[in-house]
Amino acid sequence: MAQGTAPRIALLPEVVRNQIAAGEVIERPASVVKELVENALDAGAQHLRIDLEEGGAALVRVVDDGVGMGPEDLALAFDAHATSKLREPSDLEHIASLGFRGEALASMGSVARCSILSRPHGAEGAYRIREVGGRRDALCEAGGPVGTTVEVRDLFFNVPARRRFLKRPSTELARCLDVVQRIALAHEGVGFVVTHDGKRVLDVEPGMDLVARIRRIFGAELAGALEPVEARDGSTQLFGYVAPPRFSRRDTARQMWFLNGRPLRDKVLTRIVREAYRGFLEDARQPVVFLRLAVDPASVDVNVHPAKSEVRLREQRRLFGFLVSALREAVARTDMATPGERLLSIRERRHGREGGTPHLPDPGPLGGTRSPEPFQVREVPGRALESSGASGAVSDRDELRPMPPPHAEGERDSGWEAVDDLRGPFLQIARTYLVRALPDGFEVIDQHALHERTTFELLRREVREGEVEIQGLLVPEVVECSRAGVELVREHLDALRRVGIDLAPFGETALAVQGLPARLRHPDPEGLVRDVIEVLERSGKPPGAEEVIEEVLHRAACRSSFMAGDELSPSSIRDLLERARSVGETDQTCPHARPTRVRFTLADLEKAFHRR
């Protein structure tokens, strides 16, 4: 250092260091709630009360019945990096507690008016300590119950720039409730009560299981539609529930993972859920899941983010495959048919906003001539019965046999589906939709979507089992394409043949289609070749890659399925429904995740006709 030059580097005061740390750990009132509730759970609390004022900006108070702290521990509570959960560097390799850094209380004490009142089990009295903006008062005796009460008032009172970034009280309250809800779902056996400005806004009893907690927080409709999932792979255990795709959202607010009791948002786990719903859910939508994952603490690193909101999984590839497989099986078991009640509710809301009353279209004069083509209806019982408009007489009603009795209330559909013989009668509407009676209502089927799903699943099964039957073309069809396309396909001729697509170069700018999967109905050789080239160019992966195979099969199934406007015979309809039952995962969505059927119950009909 040059002589006479004043030093420019100095250690920051402790209060400044804590305020800097607070910027990472304490972002808003919800951060305070998260840290204090996690501390209470680590202390063994069975009952927690969280009191909020002005969305938590004016007050966050957490009262627990945990083990409490004696005066010696309480005196260190606001010291940075003071913790009871770690002792040695090796402890970081198997963290089982929710908190461990020892930064949260020190950060709060530097940016708020804080106090802790605590009394351990067996102690005659309690002690209190206060810290306001980094200035600590002396420890003193006080009266209080067993457990700990932490108050954080006037958050960011001495950091006005941070306080100005807080949102309205209603917004901050919503964030606080989201934190408590997630923690409540992760910890059965613990009760939670939340009040805001003196009013109770959340109450979860200790005895509630996960489904009961979901019902209390998110409602009975969602809780009643959930499908359980439970799987084990060595020391890794998965338990929880997945919701049918119709409950999907634009955001991930109800996509909840709990890792060893810790709620978290992790990019890898989000990808796992998306992969599990692939083909069942539109790309722009987010699934709803509530999943608990238990792993060996040594196989996960939670010391990644100051707020402990991210983790690093050490056996990521193995875990990815195990979780996707278990979740996908559960998703396929959910009832994906769109319920008619939902469509009726949407219609009611729409007309309520428009201020009008919905009207049925004018059917025209009785006994009129043929209906317009878009509304033409064909009735298809055991043998063909056709009518056009109101003039077509139906004479074989004696042939219609009664359906099985409706299932009892609360009984899952599998009760009647097990004896459903698909007897009909069927209606084909606009040569696009199929209608058939059910024991408790009826369902409308999109013939193209259902045939596409059926064709795709059967093709995929044949590919996986190595049993794809190739139908050779008597005269190969030549498809003109670019030189680059020909060269790209030339590299993968064997892989394409394994999925049933037999191609051969035909000069420098054409490909000859010599055979296609026999299962395809009315295949489109030119369209299929162009699809293959486009998928290979975009993905950059060989045709043997599973995602490439599935996309090619998606497109092939779509091109060769029944289309809107195709007239189906009774035998074709019945054959389609029977084959749909045999598909691998589900017949309730097409490969592009559109629903294949909408079901209306008798209750839906009674609601539509104002009978209930």
TIMIMAR-6715 format. One line per 4 residues: their letters; for each residue x, y, z negated of C-alpha. Coordinates in steps of 0.02 Angstrom, whole numbers, padded with zeros to 5 digits. Layout:
N
A	X/Y/Z ~ ...
END
This chain:
612
MAQG	00000/00000/00000 ~ 00068/00170/00047 ~ 00120/00274/-00103 ~ -00011/00400/-00154
TAPR	-00153/00316/-00057 ~ -00309/00294/-00162 ~ -00378/00115/-00164 ~ -00534/00094/-00058
IALL	-00579/-00085/-00106 ~ -00664/-00114/-00273 ~ -00775/-00245/-00353 ~ -00959/-00200/-00345
PEVV	-01049/-00176/-00511 ~ -01149/-00328/-00565 ~ -01316/-00239/-00544 ~ -01273/-00198/-00363
RNQI	-01221/-00377/-00330 ~ -01386/-00438/-00400 ~ -01484/-00316/-00294 ~ -01393/-00379/-00140
AAGE	-01435/-00558/-00191 ~ -01614/-00504/-00219 ~ -01624/-00455/-00036 ~ -01595/-00637/00009
VIER	-01692/-00724/-00129 ~ -01834/-00603/-00170 ~ -01917/-00536/-00013 ~ -02092/-00502/-00081
PASV	-02209/-00553/-00224 ~ -02231/-00726/-00147 ~ -02044/-00756/-00171 ~ -02062/-00715/-00355
VKEL	-02208/-00834/-00372 ~ -02112/-00973/-00285 ~ -01957/-00958/-00394 ~ -02052/-00945/-00559
VENA	-02170/-01089/-00521 ~ -02024/-01200/-00468 ~ -01934/-01158/-00631 ~ -02091/-01206/-00728
LDAG	-02105/-01373/-00638 ~ -01920/-01410/-00669 ~ -01958/-01378/-00853 ~ -02090/-01516/-00851
AQHL	-02246/-01406/-00855 ~ -02415/-01493/-00836 ~ -02522/-01335/-00833 ~ -02477/-01170/-00750
RIDL	-02570/-01005/-00743 ~ -02516/-00874/-00618 ~ -02586/-00698/-00647 ~ -02568/-00571/-00507
EEGG	-02608/-00386/-00493 ~ -02609/-00285/-00332 ~ -02558/-00437/-00232 ~ -02414/-00470/-00352
AALV	-02326/-00303/-00323 ~ -02387/-00234/-00491 ~ -02377/-00398/-00588 ~ -02330/-00580/-00571
RVVD	-02352/-00677/-00731 ~ -02321/-00864/-00741 ~ -02371/-00957/-00900 ~ -02320/-01139/-00920
DGVG	-02321/-01274/-01054 ~ -02148/-01341/-01014 ~ -02003/-01379/-01131 ~ -01966/-01195/-01164
MGPE	-01799/-01113/-01204 ~ -01710/-01080/-01367 ~ -01628/-00912/-01405 ~ -01456/-00967/-01341
DLAL	-01526/-01017/-01170 ~ -01642/-00866/-01164 ~ -01496/-00747/-01188 ~ -01418/-00814/-01026
AFDA	-01577/-00821/-00923 ~ -01545/-00658/-00827 ~ -01360/-00693/-00797 ~ -01316/-00730/-00615
HATS	-01278/-00913/-00580 ~ -01331/-00967/-00754 ~ -01425/-01132/-00734 ~ -01461/-01293/-00827
KLRE	-01471/-01397/-00668 ~ -01290/-01405/-00609 ~ -01128/-01434/-00700 ~ -00997/-01492/-00573
PSDL	-00969/-01474/-00384 ~ -01017/-01657/-00362 ~ -01193/-01616/-00425 ~ -01226/-01522/-00263
EHIA	-01223/-01688/-00171 ~ -01381/-01757/-00254 ~ -01493/-01613/-00305 ~ -01659/-01676/-00372
SLGF	-01725/-01516/-00451 ~ -01822/-01380/-00359 ~ -01707/-01240/-00418 ~ -01520/-01247/-00445
RGEA	-01434/-01086/-00389 ~ -01466/-00981/-00545 ~ -01493/-00824/-00440 ~ -01680/-00794/-00446
LASM	-01703/-00721/-00621 ~ -01547/-00613/-00605 ~ -01613/-00547/-00439 ~ -01785/-00510/-00513
GSVA	-01709/-00421/-00664 ~ -01613/-00304/-00550 ~ -01765/-00247/-00448 ~ -01912/-00257/-00569
RCSI	-01967/-00240/-00751 ~ -01951/-00417/-00817 ~ -01979/-00507/-00980 ~ -01970/-00689/-01037
LSRP	-02060/-00757/-01189 ~ -02016/-00937/-01230 ~ -02037/-01063/-01370 ~ -01967/-01240/-01360
HGAE	-02056/-01391/-01432 ~ -02027/-01406/-01619 ~ -01975/-01224/-01642 ~ -02064/-01119/-01774
GAYR	-02073/-00964/-01665 ~ -02036/-00890/-01496 ~ -01907/-00766/-01431 ~ -01922/-00629/-01301
IREV	-01794/-00546/-01189 ~ -01820/-00400/-01067 ~ -01723/-00334/-00919 ~ -01772/-00178/-00821
GGRR	-01679/-00135/-00662 ~ -01524/-00226/-00721 ~ -01526/-00154/-00898 ~ -01553/-00286/-01031
DALC	-01630/-00264/-01204 ~ -01576/-00364/-01354 ~ -01654/-00533/-01387 ~ -01792/-00524/-01518
EAGG	-01913/-00639/-01608 ~ -02095/-00640/-01554 ~ -02252/-00742/-01571 ~ -02301/-00859/-01432
PVGT	-02360/-01036/-01386 ~ -02247/-01181/-01339 ~ -02185/-01156/-01163 ~ -02128/-01004/-01064
TVEV	-02211/-00845/-01002 ~ -02119/-00742/-00872 ~ -02181/-00569/-00820 ~ -02116/-00475/-00668
RDLF	-02191/-00300/-00655 ~ -02172/-00159/-00529 ~ -02071/-00259/-00403 ~ -01941/-00150/-00311
FNVP	-01983/00001/-00421 ~ -01800/00055/-00409 ~ -01779/00007/-00225 ~ -01911/00115/-00139
ARRR	-01852/00067/00035 ~ -01893/-00115/-00001 ~ -02059/-00073/-00084 ~ -02117/00021/00070
FLKR	-02102/-00139/00171 ~ -02232/-00228/00065 ~ -02400/-00254/00149 ~ -02575/-00220/00085
PSTE	-02622/-00309/-00079 ~ -02738/-00428/00016 ~ -02595/-00481/00130 ~ -02472/-00505/-00013
LARC	-02605/-00602/-00111 ~ -02630/-00718/00038 ~ -02443/-00753/00044 ~ -02439/-00789/-00143
LDVV	-02586/-00907/-00129 ~ -02504/-00998/00015 ~ -02352/-01030/-00095 ~ -02456/-01096/-00240
QRIA	-02565/-01203/-00126 ~ -02415/-01287/-00049 ~ -02337/-01322/-00218 ~ -02503/-01384/-00287
LAHE	-02518/-01508/-00143 ~ -02342/-01571/-00177 ~ -02363/-01603/-00364 ~ -02505/-01714/-00420
GVGF	-02529/-01720/-00607 ~ -02500/-01533/-00626 ~ -02642/-01407/-00643 ~ -02637/-01233/-00568
VVTH	-02745/-01080/-00603 ~ -02720/-00918/-00508 ~ -02803/-00753/-00552 ~ -02798/-00588/-00458
DGKR	-02845/-00425/-00544 ~ -02930/-00528/-00679 ~ -03032/-00639/-00561 ~ -02997/-00824/-00538
VLDV	-02954/-00861/-00356 ~ -02886/-01039/-00364 ~ -02910/-01183/-00484 ~ -02833/-01356/-00461
EPGM	-02856/-01484/-00600 ~ -02710/-01598/-00649 ~ -02810/-01756/-00613 ~ -02844/-01715/-00430
DLVA	-02760/-01827/-00301 ~ -02695/-01760/-00135 ~ -02861/-01777/-00041 ~ -02956/-01692/-00182
RIRR	-02831/-01549/-00181 ~ -02848/-01530/00008 ~ -03037/-01529/-00012 ~ -03028/-01396/-00148
IFGA	-02910/-01284/-00049 ~ -02962/-01311/00133 ~ -03138/-01379/00125 ~ -03234/-01543/00138
ELAG	-03242/-01550/00329 ~ -03053/-01561/00350 ~ -03029/-01676/00199 ~ -03162/-01796/00262
ALEP	-03081/-01814/00435 ~ -02903/-01849/00377 ~ -02817/-02012/00421 ~ -02695/-02084/00293
VEAR	-02517/-02129/00338 ~ -02398/-02230/00231 ~ -02234/-02308/00284 ~ -02066/-02359/00213
DGST	-01892/-02378/00288 ~ -01768/-02432/00156 ~ -01762/-02295/00024 ~ -01860/-02174/00136
QLFG	-02047/-02165/00100 ~ -02182/-02070/00194 ~ -02354/-02037/00125 ~ -02489/-01915/00173
YVAP	-02627/-01874/00295 ~ -02644/-01817/00475 ~ -02794/-01725/00547 ~ -02879/-01758/00714
PRFS	-02821/-01643/00855 ~ -02983/-01543/00849 ~ -02925/-01464/00686 ~ -02769/-01393/00770
RRDT	-02725/-01209/00753 ~ -02626/-01076/00842 ~ -02503/-01068/00695 ~ -02416/-01193/00581
ARQM	-02499/-01131/00421 ~ -02576/-01302/00388 ~ -02428/-01406/00444 ~ -02358/-01451/00273
WFLN	-02206/-01556/00231 ~ -02152/-01594/00053 ~ -01976/-01665/00038 ~ -01945/-01741/-00133
GRPL	-02079/-01625/-00202 ~ -02009/-01471/-00116 ~ -02122/-01381/00009 ~ -02021/-01328/00159
RDKV	-02030/-01273/00340 ~ -01899/-01365/00441 ~ -01872/-01360/00630 ~ -01832/-01546/00640
LTRI	-01989/-01596/00544 ~ -02092/-01479/00653 ~ -02023/-01567/00809 ~ -02067/-01735/00733
VREA	-02249/-01683/00711 ~ -02258/-01612/00888 ~ -02188/-01775/00958 ~ -02312/-01878/00856
YRGF	-02457/-01780/00933 ~ -02385/-01777/01110 ~ -02520/-01822/01234 ~ -02656/-01800/01102
LEDA	-02643/-01611/01083 ~ -02626/-01464/01202 ~ -02453/-01386/01201 ~ -02512/-01216/01138
RQPV	-02593/-01290/00982 ~ -02515/-01343/00816 ~ -02566/-01501/00722 ~ -02631/-01503/00543
VFLR	-02538/-01625/00429 ~ -02502/-01647/00244 ~ -02350/-01759/00223 ~ -02241/-01810/00077
LAVD	-02068/-01875/00118 ~ -01961/-01955/-00016 ~ -01778/-01985/00024 ~ -01619/-02016/-00074
PASV	-01563/-01843/-00136 ~ -01388/-01887/-00077 ~ -01451/-01899/00104 ~ -01516/-01721/00112
DVNV	-01427/-01554/00089 ~ -01542/-01423/00012 ~ -01400/-01300/-00017 ~ -01421/-01222/00155
HPAK	-01526/-01065/00129 ~ -01533/-00945/-00021 ~ -01722/-00963/-00030 ~ -01707/-01154/-00013
SEVR	-01829/-01148/00133 ~ -01720/-01254/00248 ~ -01631/-01420/00227 ~ -01507/-01525/00324
LREQ	-01546/-01710/00345 ~ -01393/-01822/00355 ~ -01476/-01970/00448 ~ -01577/-01862/00565
RRLF	-01585/-01980/00715 ~ -01644/-02132/00616 ~ -01768/-02028/00519 ~ -01837/-01950/00679
GFLV	-01880/-02117/00757 ~ -01954/-02190/00597 ~ -02065/-02039/00563 ~ -02126/-02016/00742
SALR	-02176/-02199/00754 ~ -02270/-02199/00588 ~ -02358/-02034/00621 ~ -02405/-02076/00800
EAVA	-02492/-02235/00743 ~ -02592/-02135/00617 ~ -02637/-01999/00742 ~ -02701/-02130/00864
RTDM	-02820/-02194/00728 ~ -02902/-02025/00702 ~ -03073/-01988/00777 ~ -03025/-01877/00923
ATPG	-03196/-01866/01004 ~ -03254/-01686/01003 ~ -03406/-01676/00887 ~ -03561/-01596/00960
ERLL	-03590/-01499/00799 ~ -03433/-01399/00835 ~ -03495/-01350/01008 ~ -03665/-01300/00937
SIRE	-03581/-01192/00805 ~ -03473/-01106/00935 ~ -03627/-01071/01040 ~ -03721/-01000/00890
RRHG	-03576/-00886/00844 ~ -03559/-00826/01023 ~ -03742/-00782/01040 ~ -03740/-00706/00867
REGG	-03605/-00585/00922 ~ -03697/-00545/01083 ~ -03857/-00514/00986 ~ -03962/-00624/01100
TPHL	-04056/-00787/01087 ~ -03993/-00932/01192 ~ -04113/-00992/01328 ~ -04116/-01154/01424
PDPG	-04105/-01136/01613 ~ -04270/-01130/01709 ~ -04301/-01308/01771 ~ -04410/-01244/01914
PLGG	-04587/-01301/01957 ~ -04643/-01470/01895 ~ -04633/-01604/02027 ~ -04519/-01494/02129
TRSP	-04397/-01551/02257 ~ -04222/-01613/02229 ~ -04116/-01527/02097 ~ -03967/-01426/02153
EPFQ	-03815/-01538/02180 ~ -03715/-01478/02027 ~ -03855/-01537/01911 ~ -03899/-01700/01998
VREV	-03924/-01842/01874 ~ -03914/-02028/01904 ~ -03979/-02152/01776 ~ -03879/-02312/01775
PGRA	-03946/-02453/01663 ~ -03899/-02635/01683 ~ -03930/-02613/01870 ~ -03939/-02454/01970
LESS	-04084/-02336/01936 ~ -04074/-02170/02024 ~ -04177/-02013/02017 ~ -04151/-01844/02096
GASG	-04231/-01705/01998 ~ -04402/-01734/01920 ~ -04472/-01834/02064 ~ -04370/-01991/02040
AVSD	-04476/-02120/01947 ~ -04396/-02237/01823 ~ -04486/-02403/01828 ~ -04373/-02525/01735
RDEL	-04385/-02457/01558 ~ -04437/-02629/01495 ~ -04258/-02682/01531 ~ -04186/-02559/01404
RPMP	-04143/-02654/01247 ~ -04135/-02569/01076 ~ -03966/-02512/01014 ~ -03894/-02579/00850
PPHA	-03960/-02486/00697 ~ -03870/-02326/00647 ~ -03728/-02348/00524 ~ -03757/-02293/00346
EGER	-03710/-02118/00295 ~ -03523/-02107/00258 ~ -03483/-02269/00351 ~ -03348/-02248/00483
DSGW	-03393/-02272/00666 ~ -03300/-02438/00671 ~ -03452/-02518/00590 ~ -03558/-02506/00749
EAVD	-03414/-02497/00873 ~ -03368/-02675/00825 ~ -03534/-02739/00897 ~ -03555/-02610/01035
DLRG	-03576/-02710/01197 ~ -03579/-02556/01311 ~ -03749/-02611/01378 ~ -03805/-02439/01435
PFLQ	-03912/-02360/01499 ~ -03797/-02231/01576 ~ -03827/-02063/01656 ~ -03705/-01988/01780
IART	-03718/-01799/01782 ~ -03649/-01697/01927 ~ -03550/-01853/01974 ~ -03425/-01800/01840
YLVR	-03495/-01840/01667 ~ -03564/-02002/01598 ~ -03694/-02002/01459 ~ -03736/-02152/01352
ALPD	-03838/-02182/01195 ~ -03757/-02221/01027 ~ -03843/-02289/00872 ~ -03844/-02116/00793
GFEV	-03848/-02002/00946 ~ -03761/-02001/01113 ~ -03593/-01963/01193 ~ -03542/-01872/01352
IDQH	-03389/-01941/01440 ~ -03277/-01853/01566 ~ -03254/-01993/01694 ~ -03090/-01922/01763
ALHE	-03011/-01892/01593 ~ -03057/-02064/01528 ~ -02999/-02154/01686 ~ -02837/-02054/01684
RTTF	-02800/-02105/01503 ~ -02842/-02287/01540 ~ -02733/-02295/01696 ~ -02588/-02208/01610
ELLR	-02590/-02322/01457 ~ -02598/-02481/01561 ~ -02457/-02420/01674 ~ -02351/-02376/01523
REVR	-02382/-02546/01445 ~ -02328/-02634/01605 ~ -02169/-02529/01616 ~ -02122/-02565/01435
EGEV	-02152/-02752/01458 ~ -02059/-02754/01624 ~ -02212/-02822/01715 ~ -02252/-02685/01840
EIQG	-02333/-02762/01994 ~ -02284/-02671/02154 ~ -02406/-02664/02297 ~ -02306/-02656/02457
LLVP	-02369/-02544/02597 ~ -02397/-02631/02764 ~ -02331/-02476/02849 ~ -02211/-02373/02742
EVVE	-02264/-02192/02726 ~ -02129/-02066/02769 ~ -02123/-01908/02663 ~ -02023/-01758/02724
CSRA	-01921/-01672/02589 ~ -01760/-01575/02565 ~ -01585/-01648/02580 ~ -01559/-01613/02394
GVEL	-01718/-01708/02353 ~ -01664/-01859/02454 ~ -01492/-01861/02371 ~ -01570/-01843/02198
VREH	-01686/-01990/02226 ~ -01547/-02094/02308 ~ -01454/-02097/02142 ~ -01603/-02172/02051
LDAL	-01683/-02296/02170 ~ -01663/-02446/02053 ~ -01732/-02352/01902 ~ -01883/-02294/02003
RRVG	-01915/-02470/02065 ~ -01924/-02529/01883 ~ -02073/-02414/01856 ~ -02157/-02476/02014
IDLA	-02103/-02342/02139 ~ -02010/-02422/02285 ~ -01926/-02287/02392 ~ -01792/-02288/02525
PFGE	-01700/-02146/02613 ~ -01764/-02119/02790 ~ -01634/-02010/02872 ~ -01563/-01857/02784
TALA	-01724/-01764/02750 ~ -01857/-01896/02720 ~ -01902/-02038/02603 ~ -01999/-02195/02649
VQGL	-02126/-02255/02521 ~ -02122/-02445/02531 ~ -02223/-02489/02377 ~ -02315/-02415/02228
PARL	-02387/-02485/02065 ~ -02530/-02602/02109 ~ -02635/-02530/01967 ~ -02650/-02361/02054
RHPD	-02819/-02332/02136 ~ -02808/-02241/02303 ~ -02627/-02188/02274 ~ -02558/-02029/02351
PEGL	-02382/-02077/02411 ~ -02333/-01902/02467 ~ -02394/-01819/02308 ~ -02309/-01950/02199
VRDV	-02141/-01927/02287 ~ -02149/-01739/02266 ~ -02194/-01763/02082 ~ -02043/-01877/02057
IEVL	-01924/-01752/02137 ~ -01995/-01605/02039 ~ -01983/-01698/01872 ~ -01805/-01756/01906
ERSG	-01749/-01581/01959 ~ -01827/-01497/01807 ~ -01778/-01621/01672 ~ -01603/-01662/01734
KPPG	-01627/-01836/01660 ~ -01630/-02007/01745 ~ -01797/-02092/01780 ~ -01759/-02217/01643
AEEV	-01778/-02083/01509 ~ -01942/-02111/01418 ~ -02003/-01932/01434 ~ -01971/-01935/01623
IEEV	-02059/-02102/01643 ~ -02209/-02039/01548 ~ -02223/-01879/01648 ~ -02212/-01973/01813
LHRA	-02343/-02096/01752 ~ -02452/-01950/01693 ~ -02454/-01878/01866 ~ -02477/-02045/01953
ACRS	-02625/-02086/01840 ~ -02702/-01916/01869 ~ -02691/-01929/02059 ~ -02765/-02105/02066
SFMA	-02909/-02087/01941 ~ -03092/-02057/01972 ~ -03118/-01876/02017 ~ -03259/-01754/01985
GDEL	-03385/-01791/02122 ~ -03350/-01977/02133 ~ -03511/-02078/02123 ~ -03490/-02228/02010
SPSS	-03588/-02390/02016 ~ -03655/-02470/01856 ~ -03519/-02602/01862 ~ -03384/-02469/01885
IRDL	-03446/-02372/01733 ~ -03453/-02526/01623 ~ -03282/-02585/01684 ~ -03208/-02414/01645
LERA	-03278/-02415/01468 ~ -03219/-02593/01436 ~ -03043/-02558/01499 ~ -03036/-02399/01395
RSVG	-03057/-02505/01239 ~ -02898/-02600/01277 ~ -02780/-02451/01294 ~ -02630/-02442/01179
ETDQ	-02655/-02286/01075 ~ -02820/-02196/01103 ~ -02954/-02172/01233 ~ -03018/-02010/01159
TCPH	-02900/-01891/01250 ~ -02823/-01890/01422 ~ -02632/-01888/01439 ~ -02641/-01698/01449
ARPT	-02731/-01695/01279 ~ -02903/-01643/01347 ~ -03046/-01735/01261 ~ -03122/-01880/01355
RVRF	-03287/-01877/01262 ~ -03402/-01768/01158 ~ -03517/-01850/01031 ~ -03683/-01781/00971
TLAD	-03761/-01858/00816 ~ -03945/-01859/00775 ~ -03905/-01722/00648 ~ -03834/-01616/00789
LEKA	-03993/-01639/00890 ~ -04103/-01596/00741 ~ -04000/-01440/00713 ~ -04013/-01390/00896
FHRR	-04202/-01410/00893 ~ -04217/-01322/00723 ~ -04278/-01479/00635 ~ -04153/-01454/00495
END
